[in-house]
């Protein structure tokens, strides 16, 4: 998979991709992540990428010219399955969306900034608009990092234990069950006996029951999805 990220602030987003699982995915040739400075595509002599909003709205708007040039430059080199815009008014990103995107080959992520981008870009180029939650960030860089991390870790070969991703929270609209490690008893606190039983069927049943109970208590909205009510 190749992910091209277009941003006004490349310094913010480069660090998360230089460590841990995402770095290993790149080192193994399973993912390419390229960060592009939007200012490099500006034809303004001061490399400006924003301008005032028509209609006297508050805040600046990302200009159409540098974004169009950035996207067209990338599209001239390869085909893209999705051109994603990170924006608070996009569809909320979840595990199911991450699963879908992990099946793609090439993605562009355009990081929102200021009061947003010229609507003509959204109408002409953007194929998917994504929000990471019902709140507003200073820019879309952190959202792009979240999307990239969630997607890349699902690629075959990225995780040393590929079944790990299949048991993550949200994969089946359930939270993960509690997890424990050694020692079996610490200062009077004991690991549930069932996990020490060696009976795989009992362990799996316990984990499933715990996942259901945790979801029902902590995320009743997800529990409804699990029941098929949403």
C-alpha positions as CSV (number, residue, x, y, z in Angstrom):
1,X,0.0,0.0,0.0
2,X,1.1,3.6,-0.7
3,X,-0.3,6.5,1.2
4,X,0.4,10.1,0.2
5,X,-0.4,12.7,2.7
6,X,-0.8,16.3,1.7
7,X,-0.4,18.8,4.6
8,X,0.5,22.4,5.5
9,X,2.5,21.2,8.5
10,X,4.6,18.1,7.5
11,X,6.7,18.3,10.6
12,X,3.6,17.4,12.8
13,X,2.9,14.2,11.0
14,X,6.3,12.7,10.1
15,X,7.3,11.5,13.5
16,X,4.5,8.9,14.1
17,X,5.6,7.0,11.0
18,X,9.2,6.7,12.1
19,X,8.6,4.3,15.0
20,X,7.1,1.0,16.1
21,X,4.8,-1.1,13.9
22,X,4.3,1.6,11.2
23,X,8.1,2.0,10.7
24,X,8.5,-1.8,10.5
25,X,5.8,-2.0,7.9
26,X,7.7,0.5,5.8
27,X,11.1,-1.2,6.4
28,X,9.6,-4.6,5.3
29,X,8.2,-3.0,2.1
30,X,4.6,-3.6,3.0
31,X,3.7,0.1,3.1
32,X,5.0,3.4,1.6
33,X,4.0,6.6,3.4
34,X,4.9,9.9,1.7
35,X,4.3,13.3,3.2
36,X,4.0,16.3,0.9
37,X,4.2,19.9,1.9
38,X,1.3,21.7,0.3
39,X,3.3,24.9,0.1
40,X,5.6,23.3,-2.5
41,X,2.7,23.3,-4.9
42,X,1.7,26.9,-4.4
43,X,2.2,29.4,-7.2
44,X,2.1,32.3,-4.8
45,X,5.5,34.0,-4.5
46,X,5.2,33.8,-0.7
47,X,4.0,30.1,-0.9
48,X,0.7,31.0,0.6
49,X,-1.9,28.2,0.6
50,X,-4.9,30.1,2.1
51,X,-7.1,33.1,1.5
52,X,-10.1,34.9,2.9
53,X,-13.5,33.4,2.7
54,X,-16.1,34.8,0.3
55,X,-19.2,36.0,2.2
56,X,-17.1,37.5,5.0
57,X,-16.9,34.3,7.0
58,X,-14.5,34.0,9.9
59,X,-11.2,32.3,9.4
60,X,-9.1,31.5,6.3
61,X,-9.8,28.9,3.7
62,X,-7.3,26.5,2.0
63,X,-7.0,27.8,-1.6
64,X,-7.9,25.7,-4.6
65,X,-4.8,26.1,-6.7
66,X,-2.1,24.4,-4.6
67,X,-4.4,21.5,-3.7
68,X,-5.4,20.9,-7.3
69,X,-1.7,20.9,-8.3
70,X,-0.7,18.6,-5.6
71,X,-3.5,16.1,-6.3
72,X,-3.0,16.3,-10.1
73,X,0.8,15.8,-9.7
74,X,0.2,12.6,-7.7
75,X,-2.5,11.3,-10.0
76,X,-0.2,11.7,-13.0
77,X,2.1,9.2,-11.4
78,X,-0.4,6.5,-10.4
79,X,-4.0,5.7,-9.9
80,X,-5.6,6.2,-6.5
81,X,-8.4,4.2,-5.0
82,X,-9.5,7.0,-2.6
83,X,-8.7,10.7,-2.1
84,X,-9.6,11.3,1.5
85,X,-10.2,14.7,3.2
86,X,-9.9,14.9,6.9
87,X,-12.7,17.2,8.2
88,X,-14.9,17.5,11.3
89,X,-18.0,17.2,9.1
90,X,-16.9,13.9,7.5
91,X,-18.2,10.4,8.2
92,X,-16.8,9.2,11.6
93,X,-13.9,6.8,11.2
94,X,-14.3,3.4,12.8
95,X,-12.8,-0.1,12.6
96,X,-15.1,-1.2,9.7
97,X,-13.8,1.8,7.7
98,X,-10.2,0.9,8.5
99,X,-10.9,-2.7,7.3
100,X,-12.2,-1.4,4.0
101,X,-9.4,1.0,3.4
102,X,-6.8,-1.7,4.2
103,X,-8.0,-3.5,1.1
104,X,-7.0,-0.6,-1.1
105,X,-3.7,-0.1,-2.9
106,X,-3.1,3.7,-3.2
107,X,-4.6,6.4,-1.0
108,X,-4.2,10.2,-0.8
109,X,-5.1,11.9,2.5
110,X,-5.5,15.6,2.3
111,X,-5.2,17.2,5.8
112,X,-7.8,19.9,6.5
113,X,-6.7,23.1,8.0
114,X,-7.9,26.6,8.9
115,X,-11.7,26.8,8.2
116,X,-11.5,24.0,5.6
117,X,-10.8,23.8,1.9
118,X,-12.5,25.4,-1.1
119,X,-15.7,23.5,-1.7
120,X,-14.8,23.0,-5.4
121,X,-12.0,20.7,-4.4
122,X,-14.4,18.6,-2.3
123,X,-16.8,18.5,-5.2
124,X,-14.2,17.6,-7.9
125,X,-11.5,15.5,-6.3
126,X,-12.5,14.1,-2.9
127,X,-13.9,10.6,-2.9
128,X,-14.2,10.2,0.9
129,X,-14.5,12.6,3.8
130,X,-13.4,11.3,7.2
131,X,-13.7,12.7,10.8
132,X,-12.0,11.0,13.7
133,X,-14.7,12.2,16.2
134,X,-17.2,14.9,17.1
135,X,-14.6,17.5,18.0
136,X,-12.4,20.0,16.1
137,X,-8.6,19.7,15.9
138,X,-6.2,22.5,15.0
139,X,-5.6,20.6,11.7
140,X,-6.1,17.3,10.0
141,X,-2.6,16.0,10.5
142,X,-3.3,14.0,13.7
143,X,-6.4,12.6,12.0
144,X,-4.4,11.5,9.0
145,X,-1.9,9.8,11.3
146,X,-4.7,8.0,13.1
147,X,-6.2,6.8,9.8
148,X,-2.8,5.7,8.5
149,X,-1.9,3.8,11.7
150,X,-5.2,2.1,11.9
151,X,-5.1,1.0,8.2
152,X,-1.4,0.0,7.9
153,X,-1.5,-2.3,10.9
154,X,-4.2,-4.4,9.2
155,X,-2.0,-5.1,6.1
156,X,-1.0,-8.8,5.8
157,X,2.5,-9.3,7.3
158,X,2.6,-6.1,9.4
159,X,1.7,-7.6,12.7
160,X,3.8,-10.6,13.8
161,X,0.6,-12.3,14.9
162,X,-2.0,-11.6,12.2
163,X,-4.8,-13.0,14.3
164,X,-4.2,-10.2,16.8
165,X,-5.9,-7.6,14.6
166,X,-8.9,-9.9,14.3
167,X,-9.5,-9.8,18.0
168,X,-9.1,-6.1,18.4
169,X,-11.9,-4.0,19.9
170,X,-14.6,-3.0,17.4
171,X,-13.9,-5.7,14.9
172,X,-17.3,-7.3,15.7
173,X,-18.9,-4.3,17.4
174,X,-17.6,-5.5,20.8
175,X,-14.9,-4.2,23.1
176,X,-12.0,-6.5,23.9
177,X,-12.3,-8.6,27.1
178,X,-9.9,-8.0,30.0
179,X,-6.3,-9.3,29.6
180,X,-3.9,-10.6,32.1
181,X,-0.2,-11.7,32.3
182,X,2.2,-13.2,34.8
183,X,2.2,-13.5,37.8
184,X,-1.0,-15.3,38.3
185,X,-1.3,-13.7,41.7
186,X,0.1,-10.3,42.7
187,X,-0.5,-8.7,46.1
188,X,-3.6,-10.8,46.6
189,X,-5.0,-9.9,43.1
190,X,-5.6,-13.1,41.2
191,X,-6.1,-13.9,37.5
192,X,-9.5,-15.5,36.9
193,X,-9.2,-19.2,37.3
194,X,-10.8,-20.0,33.9
195,X,-7.8,-18.4,32.2
196,X,-5.5,-20.9,34.0
197,X,-7.6,-23.9,33.3
198,X,-6.1,-24.9,30.0
199,X,-9.6,-25.5,28.6
200,X,-9.7,-23.5,25.3
201,X,-13.5,-23.7,24.9
202,X,-14.1,-22.4,28.4
203,X,-11.5,-19.6,27.9
204,X,-13.1,-18.5,24.6
205,X,-16.6,-18.6,26.1
206,X,-15.4,-16.5,29.0
207,X,-13.7,-13.9,26.8
208,X,-16.8,-13.6,24.6
209,X,-19.0,-13.2,27.7
210,X,-16.7,-10.6,29.1
211,X,-16.6,-8.7,25.8
212,X,-20.3,-8.6,25.7
213,X,-20.6,-7.3,29.3
214,X,-17.9,-4.7,28.9
215,X,-19.5,-3.4,25.7
216,X,-23.0,-3.4,27.2
217,X,-21.7,-1.4,30.2
218,X,-19.2,0.9,28.6
219,X,-20.5,1.4,25.1
220,X,-24.2,0.8,24.9
221,X,-24.2,2.3,21.4
222,X,-21.9,-0.4,20.2
223,X,-23.9,-3.0,22.0
224,X,-26.9,-2.1,20.0
225,X,-24.9,-2.5,16.8
226,X,-23.8,-5.9,18.0
227,X,-27.4,-6.9,18.5
228,X,-28.2,-5.6,15.1
229,X,-30.4,-2.8,16.3
230,X,-28.6,0.0,14.5
